[in-house]
Amino acid sequence: MSVLNYLVILPIYAWFMGMEDMKIESVKRFAVLYGVLPFNLLKGIIVALVFVPIYTKTRTWIEQKQANFS
């Protein structure tokens, strides 16, 4: 996601908002390294901490539904 932000999303956002500073490579790199990357890491950890317990509780139910579907 950081690569996509660096190559696509930030340039489009900068163009749309008229942010000339975002066209400078060092500014984009700083925004990705200190804004996007930590957010994505934190979000990934939170999603994993929520998903793993839910999946372990519903695993047998999911397997039963898959067996009935086949």
PQR file of N, CA, C, O and H, with PARSE charges and radii, in Angstrom:
ATOM      1  N   MET A   1       0.820  -1.194   0.000 -0.4000 1.5000
ATOM      2  CA  MET A   1       0.000   0.000   0.000 -0.0000 2.0000
ATOM      3  C   MET A   1       0.865   1.259   0.000  0.5500 1.7000
ATOM      4  O   MET A   1       0.493   2.277  -0.583 -0.5500 1.4000
ATOM      5  N   SER A   2       1.997   1.182   0.645 -0.4000 1.5000
ATOM      6  CA  SER A   2       2.884   2.341   0.668 -0.0000 2.0000
ATOM      7  C   SER A   2       3.409   2.666  -0.726  0.5500 1.7000
ATOM      8  O   SER A   2       3.537   3.835  -1.089 -0.5500 1.4000
ATOM      9  H   SER A   2       2.299   0.355   1.119  0.4000 1.0000
ATOM     10  N   VAL A   3       3.709   1.635  -1.503 -0.4000 1.5000
ATOM     11  CA  VAL A   3       4.180   1.850  -2.870 -0.0000 2.0000
ATOM     12  C   VAL A   3       3.080   2.495  -3.708  0.5500 1.7000
ATOM     13  O   VAL A   3       3.342   3.418  -4.479 -0.5500 1.4000
ATOM     14  H   VAL A   3       3.604   0.686  -1.208  0.4000 1.0000
ATOM     15  N   LEU A   4       1.861   2.013  -3.556 -0.4000 1.5000
ATOM     16  CA  LEU A   4       0.729   2.595  -4.276 -0.0000 2.0000
ATOM     17  C   LEU A   4       0.518   4.053  -3.858  0.5500 1.7000
ATOM     18  O   LEU A   4       0.248   4.907  -4.702 -0.5500 1.4000
ATOM     19  H   LEU A   4       1.648   1.264  -2.930  0.4000 1.0000
ATOM     20  N   ASN A   5       0.639   4.331  -2.584 -0.4000 1.5000
ATOM     21  CA  ASN A   5       0.526   5.711  -2.112 -0.0000 2.0000
ATOM     22  C   ASN A   5       1.615   6.587  -2.725  0.5500 1.7000
ATOM     23  O   ASN A   5       1.344   7.707  -3.161 -0.5500 1.4000
ATOM     24  H   ASN A   5       0.859   3.637  -1.899  0.4000 1.0000
ATOM     25  N   TYR A   6       2.832   6.084  -2.759 -0.4000 1.5000
ATOM     26  CA  TYR A   6       3.959   6.857  -3.265 -0.0000 2.0000
ATOM     27  C   TYR A   6       3.826   7.141  -4.760  0.5500 1.7000
ATOM     28  O   TYR A   6       4.083   8.258  -5.210 -0.5500 1.4000
ATOM     29  H   TYR A   6       3.052   5.175  -2.406  0.4000 1.0000
ATOM     30  N   LEU A   7       3.424   6.132  -5.521 -0.4000 1.5000
ATOM     31  CA  LEU A   7       3.412   6.258  -6.978 -0.0000 2.0000
ATOM     32  C   LEU A   7       2.110   6.810  -7.547  0.5500 1.7000
ATOM     33  O   LEU A   7       2.132   7.467  -8.587 -0.5500 1.4000
ATOM     34  H   LEU A   7       3.215   5.225  -5.155  0.4000 1.0000
ATOM     35  N   VAL A   8       0.979   6.561  -6.894 -0.4000 1.5000
ATOM     36  CA  VAL A   8      -0.308   6.905  -7.495 -0.0000 2.0000
ATOM     37  C   VAL A   8      -1.115   7.877  -6.638  0.5500 1.7000
ATOM     38  O   VAL A   8      -1.458   8.967  -7.096 -0.5500 1.4000
ATOM     39  H   VAL A   8       0.961   6.027  -6.049  0.4000 1.0000
ATOM     40  N   ILE A   9      -1.415   7.497  -5.419 -0.4000 1.5000
ATOM     41  CA  ILE A   9      -2.382   8.239  -4.615 -0.0000 2.0000
ATOM     42  C   ILE A   9      -1.877   9.626  -4.233  0.5500 1.7000
ATOM     43  O   ILE A   9      -2.606  10.605  -4.392 -0.5500 1.4000
ATOM     44  H   ILE A   9      -1.137   6.612  -5.047  0.4000 1.0000
ATOM     45  N   LEU A  10      -0.648   9.733  -3.733 -0.4000 1.5000
ATOM     46  CA  LEU A  10      -0.128  11.049  -3.353 -0.0000 2.0000
ATOM     47  C   LEU A  10      -0.008  12.003  -4.543  0.5500 1.7000
ATOM     48  O   LEU A  10      -0.382  13.168  -4.407 -0.5500 1.4000
ATOM     49  H   LEU A  10      -0.055   8.938  -3.604  0.4000 1.0000
ATOM     50  N   PRO A  11       0.498  11.567  -5.706 -0.5600 1.5000
ATOM     51  CA  PRO A  11       0.519  12.492  -6.846  0.2800 2.0000
ATOM     52  C   PRO A  11      -0.872  12.950  -7.292  0.5500 1.7000
ATOM     53  O   PRO A  11      -1.055  14.116  -7.638 -0.5500 1.4000
ATOM     54  N   ILE A  12      -1.840  12.052  -7.285 -0.4000 1.5000
ATOM     55  CA  ILE A  12      -3.204  12.432  -7.663 -0.0000 2.0000
ATOM     56  C   ILE A  12      -3.787  13.397  -6.641  0.5500 1.7000
ATOM     57  O   ILE A  12      -4.421  14.388  -7.004 -0.5500 1.4000
ATOM     58  H   ILE A  12      -1.691  11.104  -7.004  0.4000 1.0000
ATOM     59  N   TYR A  13      -3.571  13.102  -5.359 -0.4000 1.5000
ATOM     60  CA  TYR A  13      -4.066  13.984  -4.303 -0.0000 2.0000
ATOM     61  C   TYR A  13      -3.409  15.359  -4.405  0.5500 1.7000
ATOM     62  O   TYR A  13      -4.080  16.382  -4.269 -0.5500 1.4000
ATOM     63  H   TYR A  13      -3.056  12.297  -5.065  0.4000 1.0000
ATOM     64  N   ALA A  14      -2.098  15.382  -4.644 -0.4000 1.5000
ATOM     65  CA  ALA A  14      -1.380  16.654  -4.756 -0.0000 2.0000
ATOM     66  C   ALA A  14      -1.882  17.457  -5.948  0.5500 1.7000
ATOM     67  O   ALA A  14      -2.040  18.674  -5.851 -0.5500 1.4000
ATOM     68  H   ALA A  14      -1.553  14.550  -4.754  0.4000 1.0000
ATOM     69  N   TRP A  15      -2.131  16.798  -7.061 -0.4000 1.5000
ATOM     70  CA  TRP A  15      -2.642  17.479  -8.242 -0.0000 2.0000
ATOM     71  C   TRP A  15      -4.038  18.043  -7.977  0.5500 1.7000
ATOM     72  O   TRP A  15      -4.330  19.185  -8.334 -0.5500 1.4000
ATOM     73  H   TRP A  15      -2.002  15.810  -7.140  0.4000 1.0000
ATOM     74  N   PHE A  16      -4.896  17.237  -7.350 -0.4000 1.5000
ATOM     75  CA  PHE A  16      -6.266  17.649  -7.084 -0.0000 2.0000
ATOM     76  C   PHE A  16      -6.327  18.815  -6.104  0.5500 1.7000
ATOM     77  O   PHE A  16      -7.142  19.723  -6.269 -0.5500 1.4000
ATOM     78  H   PHE A  16      -4.658  16.309  -7.060  0.4000 1.0000
ATOM     79  N   MET A  17      -5.469  18.796  -5.083 -0.4000 1.5000
ATOM     80  CA  MET A  17      -5.483  19.826  -4.048 -0.0000 2.0000
ATOM     81  C   MET A  17      -4.550  20.999  -4.370  0.5500 1.7000
ATOM     82  O   MET A  17      -4.517  21.982  -3.630 -0.5500 1.4000
ATOM     83  H   MET A  17      -4.807  18.058  -4.949  0.4000 1.0000
ATOM     84  N   GLY A  18      -3.795  20.903  -5.465 -0.4000 1.5000
ATOM     85  CA  GLY A  18      -2.891  21.979  -5.836 -0.0000 2.0000
ATOM     86  C   GLY A  18      -1.695  22.110  -4.907  0.5500 1.7000
ATOM     87  O   GLY A  18      -1.229  23.218  -4.641 -0.5500 1.4000
ATOM     88  H   GLY A  18      -3.822  20.105  -6.066  0.4000 1.0000
ATOM     89  N   MET A  19      -1.202  20.988  -4.417 -0.4000 1.5000
ATOM     90  CA  MET A  19      -0.071  20.988  -3.487 -0.0000 2.0000
ATOM     91  C   MET A  19       1.226  20.788  -4.275  0.5500 1.7000
ATOM     92  O   MET A  19       1.607  19.659  -4.583 -0.5500 1.4000
ATOM     93  H   MET A  19      -1.581  20.089  -4.633  0.4000 1.0000
ATOM     94  N   GLU A  20       1.885  21.874  -4.588 -0.4000 1.5000
ATOM     95  CA  GLU A  20       3.112  21.803  -5.380 -0.0000 2.0000
ATOM     96  C   GLU A  20       4.251  21.129  -4.608  0.5500 1.7000
ATOM     97  O   GLU A  20       5.111  20.497  -5.221 -0.5500 1.4000
ATOM     98  H   GLU A  20       1.576  22.792  -4.337  0.4000 1.0000
ATOM     99  N   ASP A  21       4.273  21.252  -3.283 -0.4000 1.5000
ATOM    100  CA  ASP A  21       5.343  20.647  -2.491 -0.0000 2.0000
ATOM    101  C   ASP A  21       5.355  19.128  -2.594  0.5500 1.7000
ATOM    102  O   ASP A  21       6.415  18.514  -2.479 -0.5500 1.4000
ATOM    103  H   ASP A  21       3.575  21.766  -2.786  0.4000 1.0000
ATOM    104  N   MET A  22       4.202  18.514  -2.807 -0.4000 1.5000
ATOM    105  CA  MET A  22       4.118  17.062  -2.858 -0.0000 2.0000
ATOM    106  C   MET A  22       4.771  16.494  -4.117  0.5500 1.7000
ATOM    107  O   MET A  22       4.983  15.284  -4.201 -0.5500 1.4000
ATOM    108  H   MET A  22       3.340  19.013  -2.901  0.4000 1.0000
ATOM    109  N   LYS A  23       5.089  17.329  -5.084 -0.4000 1.5000
ATOM    110  CA  LYS A  23       5.765  16.856  -6.292 -0.0000 2.0000
ATOM    111  C   LYS A  23       7.250  16.609  -6.044  0.5500 1.7000
ATOM    112  O   LYS A  23       7.905  15.946  -6.849 -0.5500 1.4000
ATOM    113  H   LYS A  23       4.917  18.311  -5.015  0.4000 1.0000
ATOM    114  N   ILE A  24       7.782  17.123  -4.961 -0.4000 1.5000
ATOM    115  CA  ILE A  24       9.181  16.901  -4.602 -0.0000 2.0000
ATOM    116  C   ILE A  24       9.306  15.495  -4.021  0.5500 1.7000
ATOM    117  O   ILE A  24       8.556  15.115  -3.122 -0.5500 1.4000
ATOM    118  H   ILE A  24       7.250  17.661  -4.307  0.4000 1.0000
ATOM    119  N   GLU A  25      10.262  14.731  -4.545 -0.4000 1.5000
ATOM    120  CA  GLU A  25      10.408  13.321  -4.146 -0.0000 2.0000
ATOM    121  C   GLU A  25      10.676  13.156  -2.650  0.5500 1.7000
ATOM    122  O   GLU A  25      10.141  12.235  -2.033 -0.5500 1.4000
ATOM    123  H   GLU A  25      10.871  15.040  -5.275  0.4000 1.0000
ATOM    124  N   SER A  26      11.485  14.021  -2.062 -0.4000 1.5000
ATOM    125  CA  SER A  26      11.797  13.872  -0.641 -0.0000 2.0000
ATOM    126  C   SER A  26      10.562  14.124   0.228  0.5500 1.7000
ATOM    127  O   SER A  26      10.421  13.517   1.290 -0.5500 1.4000
ATOM    128  H   SER A  26      11.919  14.770  -2.563  0.4000 1.0000
ATOM    129  N   VAL A  27       9.679  15.004  -0.208 -0.4000 1.5000
ATOM    130  CA  VAL A  27       8.445  15.266   0.542 -0.0000 2.0000
ATOM    131  C   VAL A  27       7.519  14.060   0.455  0.5500 1.7000
ATOM    132  O   VAL A  27       6.912  13.671   1.453 -0.5500 1.4000
ATOM    133  H   VAL A  27       9.794  15.497  -1.071  0.4000 1.0000
ATOM    134  N   LYS A  28       7.406  13.462  -0.733 -0.4000 1.5000
ATOM    135  CA  LYS A  28       6.582  12.258  -0.882 -0.0000 2.0000
ATOM    136  C   LYS A  28       7.143  11.121  -0.038  0.5500 1.7000
ATOM    137  O   LYS A  28       6.391  10.412   0.631 -0.5500 1.4000
ATOM    138  H   LYS A  28       7.900  13.778  -1.543  0.4000 1.0000
ATOM    139  N   ARG A  29       8.458  10.944  -0.066 -0.4000 1.5000
ATOM    140  CA  ARG A  29       9.089   9.875   0.700 -0.0000 2.0000
ATOM    141  C   ARG A  29       8.852  10.079   2.198  0.5500 1.7000
ATOM    142  O   ARG A  29       8.560   9.122   2.914 -0.5500 1.4000
ATOM    143  H   ARG A  29       9.069  11.520  -0.609  0.4000 1.0000
ATOM    144  N   PHE A  30       8.977  11.319   2.673 -0.4000 1.5000
ATOM    145  CA  PHE A  30       8.732  11.630   4.078 -0.0000 2.0000
ATOM    146  C   PHE A  30       7.279  11.324   4.452  0.5500 1.7000
ATOM    147  O   PHE A  30       7.017  10.750   5.508 -0.5500 1.4000
ATOM    148  H   PHE A  30       9.214  12.096   2.091  0.4000 1.0000
ATOM    149  N   ALA A  31       6.343  11.706   3.593 -0.4000 1.5000
ATOM    150  CA  ALA A  31       4.921  11.469   3.866 -0.0000 2.0000
ATOM    151  C   ALA A  31       4.619   9.981   3.949  0.5500 1.7000
ATOM    152  O   ALA A  31       3.840   9.547   4.798 -0.5500 1.4000
ATOM    153  H   ALA A  31       6.556  12.173   2.734  0.4000 1.0000
ATOM    154  N   VAL A  32       5.231   9.207   3.074 -0.4000 1.5000
ATOM    155  CA  VAL A  32       4.984   7.762   3.083 -0.0000 2.0000
ATOM    156  C   VAL A  32       5.642   7.108   4.290  0.5500 1.7000
ATOM    157  O   VAL A  32       5.014   6.305   4.979 -0.5500 1.4000
ATOM    158  H   VAL A  32       5.864   9.560   2.385  0.4000 1.0000
ATOM    159  N   LEU A  33       6.905   7.446   4.551 -0.4000 1.5000
ATOM    160  CA  LEU A  33       7.630   6.793   5.644 -0.0000 2.0000
ATOM    161  C   LEU A  33       7.093   7.151   7.028  0.5500 1.7000
ATOM    162  O   LEU A  33       7.073   6.307   7.924 -0.5500 1.4000
ATOM    163  H   LEU A  33       7.416   8.099   3.991  0.4000 1.0000
ATOM    164  N   TYR A  34       6.659   8.394   7.203 -0.4000 1.5000
ATOM    165  CA  TYR A  34       6.260   8.824   8.536 -0.0000 2.0000
ATOM    166  C   TYR A  34       4.757   9.039   8.698  0.5500 1.7000
ATOM    167  O   TYR A  34       4.295   9.361   9.793 -0.5500 1.4000
ATOM    168  H   TYR A  34       6.675   9.079   6.475  0.4000 1.0000
ATOM    169  N   GLY A  35       3.998   8.866   7.631 -0.4000 1.5000
ATOM    170  CA  GLY A  35       2.552   9.036   7.722 -0.0000 2.0000
ATOM    171  C   GLY A  35       1.798   7.785   7.334  0.5500 1.7000
ATOM    172  O   GLY A  35       0.983   7.273   8.102 -0.5500 1.4000
ATOM    173  H   GLY A  35       4.373   8.604   6.741  0.4000 1.0000
ATOM    174  N   VAL A  36       2.073   7.297   6.141 -0.4000 1.5000
ATOM    175  CA  VAL A  36       1.321   6.165   5.593 -0.0000 2.0000
ATOM    176  C   VAL A  36       1.785   4.841   6.190  0.5500 1.7000
ATOM    177  O   VAL A  36       0.962   4.042   6.636 -0.5500 1.4000
ATOM    178  H   VAL A  36       2.735   7.713   5.517  0.4000 1.0000
ATOM    179  N   LEU A  37       3.074   4.604   6.204 -0.4000 1.5000
ATOM    180  CA  LEU A  37       3.604   3.320   6.663 -0.0000 2.0000
ATOM    181  C   LEU A  37       3.249   3.013   8.123  0.5500 1.7000
ATOM    182  O   LEU A  37       2.772   1.912   8.397 -0.5500 1.4000
ATOM    183  H   LEU A  37       3.743   5.253   5.841  0.4000 1.0000
ATOM    184  N   PRO A  38       3.458   3.934   9.068 -0.5600 1.5000
ATOM    185  CA  PRO A  38       3.064   3.616  10.445  0.2800 2.0000
ATOM    186  C   PRO A  38       1.559   3.366  10.596  0.5500 1.7000
ATOM    187  O   PRO A  38       1.145   2.494  11.359 -0.5500 1.4000
ATOM    188  N   PHE A  39       0.749   4.132   9.868 -0.4000 1.5000
ATOM    189  CA  PHE A  39      -0.696   3.921   9.921 -0.0000 2.0000
ATOM    190  C   PHE A  39      -1.053   2.530   9.421  0.5500 1.7000
ATOM    191  O   PHE A  39      -1.849   1.832  10.049 -0.5500 1.4000
ATOM    192  H   PHE A  39       1.085   4.841   9.248  0.4000 1.0000
ATOM    193  N   ASN A  40      -0.470   2.119   8.291 -0.4000 1.5000
ATOM    194  CA  ASN A  40      -0.778   0.805   7.740 -0.0000 2.0000
ATOM    195  C   ASN A  40      -0.305  -0.317   8.656  0.5500 1.7000
ATOM    196  O   ASN A  40      -0.990  -1.330   8.793 -0.5500 1.4000
ATOM    197  H   ASN A  40       0.177   2.686   7.782  0.4000 1.0000
ATOM    198  N   LEU A  41       0.858  -0.152   9.285 -0.4000 1.5000
ATOM    199  CA  LEU A  41       1.336  -1.167  10.231 -0.0000 2.0000
ATOM    200  C   LEU A  41       0.418  -1.282  11.436  0.5500 1.7000
ATOM    201  O   LEU A  41       0.064  -2.386  11.850 -0.5500 1.4000
ATOM    202  H   LEU A  41       1.415   0.671   9.174  0.4000 1.0000
ATOM    203  N   LEU A  42       0.037  -0.154  11.992 -0.4000 1.5000
ATOM    204  CA  LEU A  42      -0.861  -0.162  13.143 -0.0000 2.0000
ATOM    205  C   LEU A  42      -2.219  -0.758  12.776  0.5500 1.7000
ATOM    206  O   LEU A  42      -2.782  -1.548  13.534 -0.5500 1.4000
ATOM    207  H   LEU A  42       0.325   0.743  11.656  0.4000 1.0000
ATOM    208  N   LYS A  43      -2.739  -0.379  11.615 -0.4000 1.5000
ATOM    209  CA  LYS A  43      -4.019  -0.915  11.171 -0.0000 2.0000
ATOM    210  C   LYS A  43      -3.934  -2.429  10.963  0.5500 1.7000
ATOM    211  O   LYS A  43      -4.865  -3.152  11.319 -0.5500 1.4000
ATOM    212  H   LYS A  43      -2.282   0.262  10.999  0.4000 1.0000
ATOM    213  N   GLY A  44      -2.838  -2.911  10.395 -0.4000 1.5000
ATOM    214  CA  GLY A  44      -2.654  -4.344  10.189 -0.0000 2.0000
ATOM    215  C   GLY A  44      -2.611  -5.112  11.498  0.5500 1.7000
ATOM    216  O   GLY A  44      -3.185  -6.195  11.608 -0.5500 1.4000
ATOM    217  H   GLY A  44      -2.082  -2.324  10.106  0.4000 1.0000
ATOM    218  N   ILE A  45      -1.942  -4.559  12.477 -0.4000 1.5000
ATOM    219  CA  ILE A  45      -1.860  -5.209  13.789 -0.0000 2.0000
ATOM    220  C   ILE A  45      -3.240  -5.260  14.442  0.5500 1.7000
ATOM    221  O   ILE A  45      -3.628  -6.293  14.986 -0.5500 1.4000
ATOM    222  H   ILE A  45      -1.476  -3.679  12.388  0.4000 1.0000
ATOM    223  N   ILE A  46      -3.973  -4.167  14.392 -0.4000 1.5000
ATOM    224  CA  ILE A  46      -5.310  -4.121  14.993 -0.0000 2.0000
ATOM    225  C   ILE A  46      -6.254  -5.104  14.296  0.5500 1.7000
ATOM    226  O   ILE A  46      -7.000  -5.821  14.963 -0.5500 1.4000
ATOM    227  H   ILE A  46      -3.657  -3.327  13.949  0.4000 1.0000
ATOM    228  N   VAL A  47      -6.227  -5.142  12.973 -0.4000 1.5000
ATOM    229  CA  VAL A  47      -7.093  -6.063  12.232 -0.0000 2.0000
ATOM    230  C   VAL A  47      -6.743  -7.508  12.583  0.5500 1.7000
ATOM    231  O   VAL A  47      -7.639  -8.332  12.764 -0.5500 1.4000
ATOM    232  H   VAL A  47      -5.621  -4.559  12.431  0.4000 1.0000
ATOM    233  N   ALA A  48      -5.457  -7.821  12.680 -0.4000 1.5000
ATOM    234  CA  ALA A  48      -5.049  -9.179  13.039 -0.0000 2.0000
ATOM    235  C   ALA A  48      -5.495  -9.534  14.454  0.5500 1.7000
ATOM    236  O   ALA A  48      -5.961 -10.647  14.697 -0.5500 1.4000
ATOM    237  H   ALA A  48      -4.729  -7.151  12.533  0.4000 1.0000
ATOM    238  N   LEU A  49      -5.355  -8.595  15.384 -0.4000 1.5000
ATOM    239  CA  LEU A  49      -5.763  -8.864  16.767 -0.0000 2.0000
ATOM    240  C   LEU A  49      -7.264  -9.069  16.887  0.5500 1.7000
ATOM    241  O   LEU A  49      -7.714  -9.778  17.788 -0.5500 1.4000
ATOM    242  H   LEU A  49      -4.977  -7.691  15.186  0.4000 1.0000
ATOM    243  N   VAL A  50      -8.042  -8.472  16.012 -0.4000 1.5000
ATOM    244  CA  VAL A  50      -9.492  -8.654  16.029 -0.0000 2.0000
ATOM    245  C   VAL A  50      -9.885  -9.913  15.265  0.5500 1.7000
ATOM    246  O   VAL A  50     -10.750 -10.665  15.714 -0.5500 1.4000
ATOM    247  H   VAL A  50      -7.677  -7.896  15.281  0.4000 1.0000
ATOM    248  N   PHE A  51      -9.252 -10.151  14.106 -0.4000 1.5000
ATOM    249  CA  PHE A  51      -9.659 -11.241  13.233 -0.0000 2.0000
ATOM    250  C   PHE A  51      -9.303 -12.621  13.781  0.5500 1.7000
ATOM    251  O   PHE A  51     -10.117 -13.540  13.696 -0.5500 1.4000
ATOM    252  H   PHE A  51      -8.549  -9.540  13.741  0.4000 1.0000
ATOM    253  N   VAL A  52      -8.112 -12.785  14.338 -0.4000 1.5000
ATOM    254  CA  VAL A  52      -7.667 -14.114  14.780 -0.0000 2.0000
ATOM    255  C   VAL A  52      -8.600 -14.702  15.838  0.5500 1.7000
ATOM    256  O   VAL A  52      -8.998 -15.856  15.679 -0.5500 1.4000
ATOM    257  H   VAL A  52      -7.451 -12.038  14.408  0.4000 1.0000
ATOM    258  N   PRO A  53      -8.974 -14.001  16.898 -0.5600 1.5000
ATOM    259  CA  PRO A  53      -9.905 -14.598  17.861  0.2800 2.0000
ATOM    260  C   PRO A  53     -11.283 -14.900  17.256  0.5500 1.7000
ATOM    261  O   PRO A  53     -11.902 -15.911  17.587 -0.5500 1.4000
ATOM    262  N   ILE A  54     -11.752 -14.025  16.378 -0.4000 1.5000
ATOM    263  CA  ILE A  54     -13.047 -14.277  15.734 -0.0000 2.0000
ATOM    264  C   ILE A  54     -12.976 -15.523  14.868  0.5500 1.7000
ATOM    265  O   ILE A  54     -13.890 -16.347  14.878 -0.5500 1.4000
ATOM    266  H   ILE A  54     -11.250 -13.204  16.109  0.4000 1.0000
ATOM    267  N   TYR A  55     -11.889 -15.658  14.117 -0.4000 1.5000
ATOM    268  CA  TYR A  55     -11.749 -16.826  13.240 -0.0000 2.0000
ATOM    269  C   TYR A  55     -11.637 -18.113  14.043  0.5500 1.7000
ATOM    270  O   TYR A  55     -12.232 -19.125  13.674 -0.5500 1.4000
ATOM    271  H   TYR A  55     -11.146 -14.989  14.109  0.4000 1.0000
ATOM    272  N   THR A  56     -10.883 -18.088  15.135 -0.4000 1.5000
ATOM    273  CA  THR A  56     -10.750 -19.318  15.917 -0.0000 2.0000
ATOM    274  C   THR A  56     -12.082 -19.739  16.531  0.5500 1.7000
ATOM    275  O   THR A  56     -12.348 -20.932  16.684 -0.5500 1.4000
ATOM    276  H   THR A  56     -10.400 -17.265  15.436  0.4000 1.0000
ATOM    277  N   LYS A  57     -12.916 -18.768  16.880 -0.4000 1.5000
ATOM    278  CA  LYS A  57     -14.233 -19.102  17.440 -0.0000 2.0000
ATOM    279  C   LYS A  57     -15.193 -19.627  16.382  0.5500 1.7000
ATOM    280  O   LYS A  57     -16.027 -20.482  16.679 -0.5500 1.4000
ATOM    281  H   LYS A  57     -12.701 -17.800  16.756  0.4000 1.0000
ATOM    282  N   THR A  58     -15.091 -19.133  15.157 -0.4000 1.5000
ATOM    283  CA  THR A  58     -16.055 -19.503  14.112 -0.0000 2.0000
ATOM    284  C   THR A  58     -15.501 -20.525  13.125  0.5500 1.7000
ATOM    285  O   THR A  58     -16.165 -20.841  12.137 -0.5500 1.4000
ATOM    286  H   THR A  58     -14.413 -18.439  14.915  0.4000 1.0000
ATOM    287  N   ARG A  59     -14.311 -21.043  13.367 -0.4000 1.5000
ATOM    288  CA  ARG A  59     -13.671 -21.963  12.420 -0.0000 2.0000
ATOM    289  C   ARG A  59     -14.501 -23.219  12.169  0.5500 1.7000
ATOM    290  O   ARG A  59     -14.673 -23.623  11.019 -0.5500 1.4000
ATOM    291  H   ARG A  59     -13.772 -20.786  14.169  0.4000 1.0000
ATOM    292  N   THR A  60     -15.009 -23.830  13.209 -0.4000 1.5000
ATOM    293  CA  THR A  60     -15.789 -25.061  13.016 -0.0000 2.0000
ATOM    294  C   THR A  60     -17.076 -24.771  12.240  0.5500 1.7000
ATOM    295  O   THR A  60     -17.477 -25.567  11.391 -0.5500 1.4000
ATOM    296  H   THR A  60     -14.869 -23.501  14.144  0.4000 1.0000
ATOM    297  N   TRP A  61     -17.716 -23.654  12.520 -0.4000 1.5000
ATOM    298  CA  TRP A  61     -18.936 -23.281  11.801 -0.0000 2.0000
ATOM    299  C   TRP A  61     -18.643 -23.046  10.322  0.5500 1.7000
ATOM    300  O   TRP A  61     -19.414 -23.467   9.460 -0.5500 1.4000
ATOM    301  H   TRP A  61     -17.391 -23.007  13.210  0.4000 1.0000
ATOM    302  N   ILE A  62     -17.537 -22.380  10.032 -0.4000 1.5000
ATOM    303  CA  ILE A  62     -17.155 -22.126   8.642 -0.0000 2.0000
ATOM    304  C   ILE A  62     -16.871 -23.436   7.920  0.5500 1.7000
ATOM    305  O   ILE A  62     -17.285 -23.620   6.776 -0.5500 1.4000
ATOM    306  H   ILE A  62     -16.911 -22.038  10.733  0.4000 1.0000
ATOM    307  N   GLU A  63     -16.167 -24.346   8.583 -0.4000 1.5000
ATOM    308  CA  GLU A  63     -15.862 -25.639   7.971 -0.0000 2.0000
ATOM    309  C   GLU A  63     -17.130 -26.448   7.724  0.5500 1.7000
ATOM    310  O   GLU A  63     -17.229 -27.133   6.706 -0.5500 1.4000
ATOM    311  H   GLU A  63     -15.831 -24.197   9.513  0.4000 1.0000
ATOM    312  N   GLN A  64     -18.093 -26.384   8.623 -0.4000 1.5000
ATOM    313  CA  GLN A  64     -19.363 -27.079   8.424 -0.0000 2.0000
ATOM    314  C   GLN A  64     -20.112 -26.498   7.228  0.5500 1.7000
ATOM    315  O   GLN A  64     -20.663 -27.252   6.425 -0.5500 1.4000
ATOM    316  H   GLN A  64     -18.013 -25.828   9.449  0.4000 1.0000
ATOM    317  N   LYS A  65     -20.141 -25.201   7.098 -0.4000 1.5000
ATOM    318  CA  LYS A  65     -20.812 -24.555   5.968 -0.0000 2.0000
ATOM    319  C   LYS A  65     -20.139 -24.908   4.652  0.5500 1.7000
ATOM    320  O   LYS A  65     -20.817 -25.085   3.640 -0.5500 1.4000
ATOM    321  H   LYS A  65     -19.694 -24.589   7.750  0.4000 1.0000
ATOM    322  N   GLN A  66     -18.801 -25.013   4.652 -0.4000 1.5000
ATOM    323  CA  GLN A  66     -18.089 -25.388   3.448 -0.0000 2.0000
ATOM    324  C   GLN A  66     -18.387 -26.834   3.076  0.5500 1.7000
ATOM    325  O   GLN A  66     -18.528 -27.155   1.896 -0.5500 1.4000
ATOM    326  H   GLN A  66     -18.251 -24.868   5.475  0.4000 1.0000
ATOM    327  N   ALA A  67     -18.483 -27.698   4.065 -0.4000 1.5000
ATOM    328  CA  ALA A  67     -18.792 -29.108   3.790 -0.0000 2.0000
ATOM    329  C   ALA A  67     -20.205 -29.251   3.249  0.5500 1.7000
ATOM    330  O   ALA A  67     -20.434 -30.063   2.353 -0.5500 1.4000
ATOM    331  H   ALA A  67     -18.368 -27.436   5.024  0.4000 1.0000
ATOM    332  N   ASN A  68     -21.155 -28.489   3.764 -0.4000 1.5000
ATOM    333  CA  ASN A  68     -22.535 -28.540   3.276 -0.0000 2.0000
ATOM    334  C   ASN A  68     -22.662 -27.962   1.879  0.5500 1.7000
ATOM    335  O   ASN A  68     -23.517 -28.386   1.102 -0.5500 1.4000
ATOM    336  H   ASN A  68     -20.969 -27.829   4.491  0.4000 1.0000
ATOM    337  N   PHE A  69     -21.815 -26.995   1.557 -0.4000 1.5000
ATOM    338  CA  PHE A  69     -21.876 -26.331   0.259 -0.0000 2.0000
ATOM    339  C   PHE A  69     -21.348 -27.229  -0.860  0.5500 1.7000
ATOM    340  O   PHE A  69     -21.838 -27.165  -1.988 -0.5500 1.4000
ATOM    341  H   PHE A  69     -21.120 -26.650   2.189  0.4000 1.0000
ATOM    342  N   SER A  70     -20.356 -28.062  -0.556 -0.4000 1.5000
ATOM    343  CA  SER A  70     -19.718 -28.899  -1.588 -0.0000 2.0000
ATOM    344  C   SER A  70     -20.554 -30.048  -2.020  0.5500 1.7000
ATOM    345  O   SER A  70     -20.138 -30.827  -2.878 -0.5500 1.4000
ATOM    346  H   SER A  70     -19.958 -28.114   0.360  0.4000 1.0000
TER
END
